[in-house]
Amino acid sequence: MRELERLIKGRKCHFELYYSSVMDFCMKLYLKAYNEDGSDLVIFNEQDSDLDYLISKCKVVFKNWLLENEGGY
């Protein structure tokens, strides 16, 4: 989780994590007002019963997005 925090720090990212007994763990990572029309750019939005897996998957998706869109992380 600390590595994900380090990647997010200094960027205009918003991170939401919550637990629902109906939907398991839910995680969303997005950039607020990123698109030209002012809409948010959702980078990661998924749910899973395994929190560690969800955090790891979010890190991989976010790192790949940074590599493709910002030249690295």
N, C-alpha and C positions, 0 to 999 in steps of 0.2 A: 504494500500500500504506500510505503514511503517513496518508492520510485515513481509511482503514478503521481503523487503529490509534487515531486520535483519536476516532472514533465509539465504539469499544469501551471506551476508557479511562474508568474511573469507573463502569462498569456491571458487573454480575455476568455478563458474557458469557464464553463459552469459545469459543476459535477453534482449529480443527484444520486443518492443511494438510499433505498428504503426496503423494508421487509413487509410483506403482506402474507398472512397465513393462507390466502387464496391464491396468490400469484408467486410465491417464493421471494427471492431477492430480486430487486429491480435496480438497474444502473443505467444512467444516462449521462453522456458527456457531449457537450455542444458549445459552439461559439455563438454568443449573442450578437444579433444584428450583423452577421458576417457577410451575407449575400448583398448584392447591389440593391435589391428591393427592400433591404432592412430586415429580412427574415433570418431566423436562426439557421445555422448549419449543424445538423445533428451528425456527430461522428460515430457515436456508439449508443445504442438503446436496446438493451436485451434483458432477459430475466432467466434465472437459473436457481436451482435449489442449493448449489454449491458456491458459496461466496468466494472462496479462493480461486476457483476456476473462472468465475465471472470477472474478478479483478485482473487476473492474468490475461484473459482474452481482451479486456479493455485496453490493457497496456500494449499488447501486440497491435491491435487495430489502430490505436492512437500513434504509435511509433511509425507504422506504415503510412499513415496519413501525413505525419510530419515529414517523412522522407520524400513523399511524392509532391507535397505542396509547399514545404518550407526549406527543402534541401537538406534536412537533417533535424536532429534533436539535441 
